Amino acid sequence: MAAPHLRHRSSLQGIIDFSTKAPLETDQRVKARNRFYSIVEHFDTAHNYSNKNPYNRSRLIRYTFEYAMSETSKDNVLRAFIEALELSTDEVEDDDLEQLGPKFFDFADYLLDNFFLPLKASSKKTPQPSPTIYSAIQGAQGDGETQAFPGTASRVANLRRACLLRDRHRCVISRRFDLQEMITRWDRDGHNAEDDDGVLLVSSPSDVLEVAHILPHSLTHASAGSQLNASKRAALAVLNMFDDGVTHLIEGANIDRSTNAITLTQALHGQFGDFRVYFEPVPDQPPHTYRIRSFLPPPVDQMLELPVTRTLYLTSDRTIDPPSPRLLAVHRAIAHILRLSAAGEYIDRLLRDADENGVRADGSTELGRLVTLRLGLSIAG
């Protein structure tokens, strides 16, 4: 039996073509899907996974295909899979399937290392903008962050202001009012302080609110010289394979648009960024109505008052765009893939192990995977 995690190729760039092509013909699609499922199901049943190591690479591949966002996106995954395994159009006999193991698991590791791992590791790190004056002082002193990423601090500060205005200074899930805004209004108006709808704030629960990116800000955060590093280019390529053409919604400054952000409490921001809380559209309801669910334990769900149905706020003049249903759908799909394959649990354990124990002398820590994350991914930076 192959070791579930310890062996993986660092890169399949140049081997897998993630670029968009014409849709498969019907007969091609049927053959490709039959081939795909026969191989995935073989490795799913042939290799055992324990409670201690539940991560299932076969299911990571399977659910990446099944949760791909359109027929074109599913064709993209099939093409990449077939190309990575260097398959011909001839059927593979059952006796030959085991020979595909190294390439099969390399493909799963590529998806994990270049997309799911960096995405999950970085998605809770939405930068919370400095006050305007402090940002100006940083710039005047030649702060490295400000110089390397011009406009980033002001963009995120503007994004926070826009989201708070659009979301009426409330968490879109808990409906708690922004604590700092409550203090400001209370200092000004005392017991007459009102929320954005004219309701007295005297009995309104409040909390510290943050701007939360739907897809992480760091995904398109360029290095000095405005160049994305290889890790980020690979992540965007996988994302575009998974949802054909979606990257135009987050390219460049678009990553910091209101379409890619919502206002949340710190607690909910952490769980949303961890892909444990997700938004599910509710049919036959007003636009932007979602059932907000989670993969959290029942006591945590109860504490966070989940699940709950919310219709997202819109500005009366529609000058601030609402969160993109497409980006929320991508976030939801990723949450389900991480859950169903146990890749999310595996990544959590990997990162926790690295933080608490460092690299172990007995080699049980996956050094290569951690080095890939920390060096190639300055994705969280």
C-alpha positions in Angstrom: 0.0 0.0 0.0 1.3 3.4 -0.9 2.0 5.9 1.9 -0.9 8.3 1.8 1.0 11.6 2.1 4.7 11.3 2.4 5.6 11.1 -1.3 4.7 14.0 -3.7 6.2 15.8 -6.6 6.8 19.5 -6.0 5.5 20.6 -9.3 3.7 19.3 -12.4 4.0 22.7 -14.2 4.7 22.1 -17.8 3.1 18.6 -17.6 -0.4 19.7 -17.0 -2.1 22.2 -19.3 -4.7 24.1 -17.3 -5.6 26.5 -20.1 -9.2 26.7 -21.3 -10.0 24.7 -24.4 -13.1 23.9 -26.4 -15.7 21.7 -24.6 -15.3 18.0 -25.0 -17.6 16.3 -27.5 -20.3 14.2 -26.0 -18.7 10.9 -26.7 -15.3 12.1 -25.5 -16.9 13.4 -22.3 -18.6 10.0 -21.6 -15.4 8.1 -22.2 -13.3 10.5 -20.1 -15.7 10.3 -17.2 -15.9 6.6 -17.3 -12.1 6.4 -17.3 -11.9 8.9 -14.5 -14.3 7.1 -12.2 -12.8 3.7 -12.8 -9.4 4.9 -11.8 -10.5 7.0 -8.8 -12.7 4.3 -7.4 -9.9 1.8 -7.8 -7.5 3.8 -5.7 -10.3 4.7 -3.2 -11.0 1.1 -2.5 -7.5 -0.3 -2.9 -5.8 2.0 -0.3 -6.9 2.0 3.3 -7.3 5.2 5.3 -7.4 5.2 9.1 -9.1 7.4 11.6 -5.7 8.7 12.5 -5.0 9.7 8.8 -8.4 10.1 7.2 -7.2 12.3 4.3 -8.1 10.5 1.1 -6.3 11.7 -2.0 -8.7 9.7 -4.3 -11.6 11.7 -2.9 -9.8 15.0 -3.2 -9.5 14.3 -6.9 -13.1 13.0 -7.2 -14.7 15.9 -5.4 -12.6 18.5 -7.2 -14.1 17.1 -10.4 -17.7 16.8 -9.0 -17.7 20.3 -7.4 -16.2 22.0 -10.4 -18.4 24.9 -11.2 -19.7 24.2 -14.7 -19.6 21.5 -17.5 -16.6 23.4 -19.1 -14.8 23.4 -15.7 -15.5 19.7 -15.3 -14.0 19.2 -18.8 -10.9 21.2 -17.7 -10.4 18.8 -14.7 -10.8 15.7 -16.8 -8.3 17.0 -19.4 -5.8 17.9 -16.7 -6.3 14.5 -15.0 -5.9 12.5 -18.3 -2.8 14.6 -19.2 -1.2 14.2 -15.8 -1.6 10.4 -15.9 -0.4 10.4 -19.5 -3.4 8.3 -20.5 -4.1 7.3 -24.1 -7.5 6.9 -25.6 -7.3 3.1 -25.1 -9.0 1.6 -22.1 -6.8 0.7 -19.2 -7.2 -2.9 -18.0 -7.8 -3.4 -14.3 -4.5 -5.2 -13.9 -2.8 -2.0 -15.2 -4.4 0.4 -12.9 -1.9 0.0 -10.1 0.8 1.2 -12.4 -0.9 4.6 -12.5 -0.5 5.0 -8.8 2.6 7.3 -8.7 1.1 9.7 -11.3 -2.4 9.5 -9.8 -1.1 10.5 -6.3 1.2 13.1 -7.9 -1.9 14.8 -9.3 -3.6 14.8 -6.0 -0.5 16.2 -4.3 -0.3 18.9 -6.9 -3.9 20.0 -6.2 -3.2 20.0 -2.4 0.2 21.7 -2.4 -0.6 24.3 -5.0 -4.2 25.1 -4.2 -6.0 23.7 -1.2 -3.1 24.0 1.3 -2.0 27.6 0.5 -5.6 28.7 0.1 -6.6 27.3 3.5 -3.4 28.4 5.2 -3.8 32.0 4.0 -7.5 32.6 3.8 -7.9 33.7 7.5 -5.3 36.4 7.0 -7.3 39.2 5.4 -5.3 42.3 6.3 -7.1 44.7 8.6 -6.2 48.2 7.3 -4.2 50.6 9.4 -5.7 54.0 10.1 -5.2 56.5 7.2 -2.7 58.6 9.0 -0.6 55.6 10.1 -0.6 54.3 6.6 0.7 57.7 5.4 3.4 57.6 8.0 4.4 54.1 6.9 4.7 55.3 3.3 6.7 58.4 4.2 9.2 56.2 6.0 9.6 53.9 3.0 7.9 51.0 4.7 8.7 47.8 2.7 5.1 46.6 2.6 3.9 50.0 1.3 6.7 50.3 -1.3 6.4 46.7 -2.5 2.6 46.7 -2.8 1.6 50.3 -3.7 -2.0 51.0 -3.1 -2.7 47.9 -1.1 -3.2 49.5 2.3 -5.4 52.2 1.0 -7.4 49.8 -1.1 -8.1 47.5 1.9 -9.0 50.6 4.0 -11.4 51.7 1.3 -12.8 48.2 1.1 -13.4 48.1 4.9 -15.3 51.4 4.7 -17.3 50.3 1.7 -18.3 47.0 3.3 -19.3 48.6 6.6 -21.5 51.1 4.7 -23.0 48.4 2.5 -23.6 46.0 5.4 -24.9 48.8 7.7 -22.1 48.4 10.1 -23.3 44.9 11.0 -21.9 41.4 10.7 -23.8 39.8 7.8 -24.3 36.6 9.8 -24.7 37.5 13.4 -26.1 41.0 12.7 -24.0 42.4 15.6 -23.2 46.1 15.2 -19.6 47.3 14.8 -18.2 48.1 18.3 -16.0 51.0 17.2 -18.9 52.6 15.3 -21.1 52.1 18.3 -18.6 53.9 20.6 -18.3 56.8 18.1 -22.1 57.2 17.8 -22.5 56.9 21.6 -19.9 59.5 22.3 -21.7 61.8 19.9 -25.4 61.1 20.6 -25.5 59.3 24.0 -28.7 57.3 24.6 -30.1 58.8 21.3 -27.4 56.9 19.2 -29.0 55.1 16.3 -28.0 52.4 13.9 -28.0 52.8 10.1 -31.8 52.1 10.0 -32.6 54.7 12.7 -33.1 52.1 15.5 -31.7 53.0 18.9 -28.4 51.3 19.7 -28.9 51.2 23.4 -29.8 47.5 23.4 -28.1 46.4 20.2 -25.4 43.7 20.7 -22.1 44.8 19.3 -18.7 43.2 18.4 -15.4 43.8 16.7 -16.1 43.5 13.0 -13.6 42.8 10.2 -13.6 42.8 6.5 -13.4 39.2 5.3 -12.3 38.3 1.7 -14.3 35.5 0.1 -11.2 34.4 -1.8 -8.0 35.4 0.0 -6.5 38.8 -0.6 -3.0 37.1 -0.7 -4.0 35.1 -3.7 -3.1 37.9 -6.1 -0.8 39.9 -3.8 2.2 40.5 -6.0 5.8 40.6 -5.0 8.0 43.6 -5.6 7.9 44.5 -9.2 4.2 43.5 -9.5 5.1 39.9 -10.3 3.2 36.9 -9.0 5.5 34.2 -7.8 5.2 30.7 -9.3 3.2 29.3 -6.4 0.5 32.0 -6.8 0.4 31.5 -10.6 -0.1 27.8 -10.0 -2.9 28.5 -7.5 -4.7 30.8 -9.9 -4.3 28.2 -12.7 -6.0 25.5 -10.6 -8.7 28.0 -9.6 -9.4 28.9 -13.2 -9.5 25.2 -14.1 -12.0 24.6 -11.2 -14.2 27.6 -12.3 -13.5 28.5 -15.9 -12.8 32.2 -16.2 -13.3 33.1 -12.6 -9.9 34.7 -12.1 -11.0 37.9 -13.9 -13.2 38.6 -10.9 -10.1 38.8 -8.6 -7.3 39.9 -10.8 -5.2 42.8 -9.6 -7.2 45.4 -7.7 -10.4 43.3 -8.2 -9.3 41.1 -5.3 -10.1 44.1 -3.0 -13.5 44.9 -4.5 -16.7 44.7 -2.4 -17.8 41.8 -4.6 -15.1 39.7 -2.9 -15.7 40.8 0.7 -18.2 40.6 3.5 -18.3 42.1 7.0 -18.0 39.5 9.8 -17.2 39.3 13.5 -13.7 38.1 14.3 -15.0 34.6 15.4 -17.0 34.1 12.2 -14.2 35.6 10.0 -11.9 32.9 11.4 -14.3 30.1 10.6 -15.4 31.4 7.2 -11.7 31.8 6.3 -11.1 28.3 7.4 -13.8 27.0 5.1 -15.9 25.7 7.9 -18.7 28.3 7.5 -20.2 28.7 4.0 -23.1 30.4 2.2 -25.7 28.3 0.4 -28.2 30.2 -1.9 -31.9 29.8 -1.0 -34.1 29.2 -4.1 -37.3 31.2 -4.5 -36.2 33.9 -2.1 -35.1 37.5 -2.7 -31.7 37.9 -4.4 -28.7 37.5 -2.2 -30.6 35.3 0.3 -28.4 32.5 1.8 -28.7 29.7 4.3 -25.4 30.0 6.3 -24.3 26.6 7.4 -21.1 25.1 8.9 -19.0 22.0 9.4 -18.5 23.0 13.0 -19.3 20.8 16.1 -22.9 21.4 17.3 -21.9 23.3 20.5 -19.9 25.8 18.3 -22.8 26.0 15.9 -25.1 26.8 18.8 -22.7 29.5 20.1 -22.5 31.1 16.7 -26.3 30.7 16.2 -25.9 28.7 13.1 -27.4 27.7 10.7 -29.3 30.9 9.9 -30.9 32.4 6.8 -29.9 35.9 5.9 -30.6 38.3 3.0 -27.5 40.3 2.5 -27.8 44.1 2.7 -27.7 46.3 -0.4 -27.1 50.0 -0.6 -30.2 52.0 -1.6 -28.4 53.6 -4.6 -26.5 50.3 -5.5 -23.2 52.3 -5.5 -21.4 49.5 -3.6 -21.6 46.1 -5.2 -22.9 43.1 -3.2 -20.8 40.0 -2.5 -20.5 38.0 -5.7 -22.8 34.9 -5.7 -20.2 33.2 -8.0 -17.3 33.7 -5.5 -19.5 32.6 -2.6 -20.3 29.5 -4.6 -16.6 28.8 -5.2 -16.0 29.2 -1.5 -18.8 26.8 -0.6 -17.5 24.2 -3.1 -14.0 24.4 -1.7 -15.4 23.9 1.8 -17.2 20.8 0.7 -14.1 19.3 -1.0 -12.0 19.9 2.0 -14.6 18.3 4.2 -15.5 15.2 2.1 -11.8 14.3 1.4 -10.7 15.1 4.9 -8.0 17.3 3.3 -9.1 20.2 5.6 -8.5 18.1 8.7 -5.2 17.0 7.3 -4.1 20.5 6.6 -5.2 21.7 10.0 -3.2 19.0 11.7 -0.1 19.7 9.5 -0.1 23.4 10.3 -0.8 22.8 14.0 2.0 20.2 14.2 4.4 22.6 12.6 3.4 25.5 14.9 3.5 23.4 18.1 6.4 21.0 17.4 8.4 22.4 14.5 10.1 19.8 12.3 10.5 16.5 14.1 13.8 14.8 14.2 12.2 11.4 13.4 11.1 12.7 10.0 7.4 12.4 10.8 6.8 16.1 10.0 6.4 16.5 6.2 9.3 18.8 5.7 9.0 19.2 2.0 5.3 20.2 2.1 6.0 22.7 4.9 9.0 24.2 3.0 6.8 24.5 -0.1 4.2 26.3 1.8 6.5 28.7 3.7 8.9 29.6 0.9 6.9 29.3 -2.3 3.9 30.7 -0.7 4.8 33.8 0.6 1.1 33.6 -0.5 0.1 34.8 3.0 2.4 37.7 2.9 
